Amino acid sequence: MPTSLEDLEEDQLQEILNSKMVQKYLAYRDLASGIEALKEDDVMYDQLVKGIEDKVRVKEGTVRNVLQAFVNEVETNTTALEQTEEEEF
């Protein structure tokens, strides 16, 4: 049984990298990076909220609540996947 990444055969490593868990982690990590950019740029965030409001005709508070729920979900999943990754390696 391999004890580190260096001990894995190429096909085993590819199987891990192509697994749903790793692909999900990478997708959530990318989302988390985008969310960080939004958090740091109030103007961009406000433009996003306004753009969504204009398209779906909802109140600003509703859009902000939905975006915050989305941010929370991404952060929760990113953290959970990072912890899982650390435990496995």
C-alpha positions in Angstrom: 0.0 0.0 0.0 1.5 3.4 -1.0 2.2 5.7 1.9 2.9 8.9 -0.2 2.3 10.3 -3.6 5.8 9.3 -4.6 4.9 5.7 -4.0 2.0 5.7 -6.5 2.1 4.3 -10.0 1.3 6.7 -12.8 -2.1 5.1 -13.4 -3.0 5.2 -9.7 -2.0 8.9 -9.6 -4.1 9.6 -12.7 -7.1 7.8 -11.1 -6.8 10.0 -8.0 -6.5 13.2 -10.0 -9.5 12.3 -12.1 -11.6 11.2 -9.2 -14.9 13.1 -8.5 -13.6 14.2 -5.1 -10.5 15.8 -6.5 -12.4 17.4 -9.4 -15.0 18.8 -7.0 -12.2 20.2 -4.8 -10.6 21.9 -7.8 -13.9 23.4 -8.9 -14.7 24.6 -5.4 -11.2 26.0 -5.0 -11.6 28.0 -8.2 -15.0 29.3 -7.0 -13.5 30.2 -3.7 -10.8 32.2 -5.5 -13.4 34.1 -7.4 -15.4 34.8 -4.3 -12.3 36.2 -2.6 -11.9 38.6 -5.5 -15.5 39.7 -5.1 -15.1 40.1 -1.4 -12.1 42.4 -1.9 -13.7 44.5 -4.6 -16.9 46.2 -3.3 -17.6 47.8 -6.7 -17.4 44.5 -8.6 -19.6 42.9 -6.0 -22.2 45.7 -6.2 -22.1 45.5 -10.0 -22.8 41.7 -9.8 -25.7 42.3 -7.4 -27.1 45.0 -9.7 -26.7 42.9 -12.8 -28.6 40.0 -11.2 -31.3 42.3 -9.9 -31.8 43.7 -13.4 -32.1 40.2 -14.9 -34.4 38.6 -12.4 -36.2 41.6 -11.0 -35.7 40.8 -7.3 -34.9 43.1 -4.4 -31.2 43.8 -3.5 -31.5 42.1 -0.1 -32.7 38.9 -1.7 -29.8 38.8 -4.2 -27.3 39.6 -1.4 -28.8 36.8 0.8 -28.6 34.3 -2.1 -25.0 35.3 -2.9 -24.1 35.0 0.8 -25.7 31.6 1.0 -23.7 30.6 -2.2 -20.5 32.0 -0.6 -21.1 30.0 2.6 -21.8 26.8 0.6 -18.6 27.2 -1.4 -16.5 28.0 1.7 -18.0 25.0 3.6 -17.4 22.6 0.8 -13.9 23.9 0.2 -13.0 23.6 3.8 -14.5 20.1 4.1 -12.6 18.9 1.0 -9.3 20.4 2.2 -9.7 18.6 5.5 -10.5 15.3 3.7 -7.5 15.8 1.5 -5.2 16.4 4.5 -6.5 13.3 6.2 -6.0 11.0 3.2 -2.4 12.2 2.6 
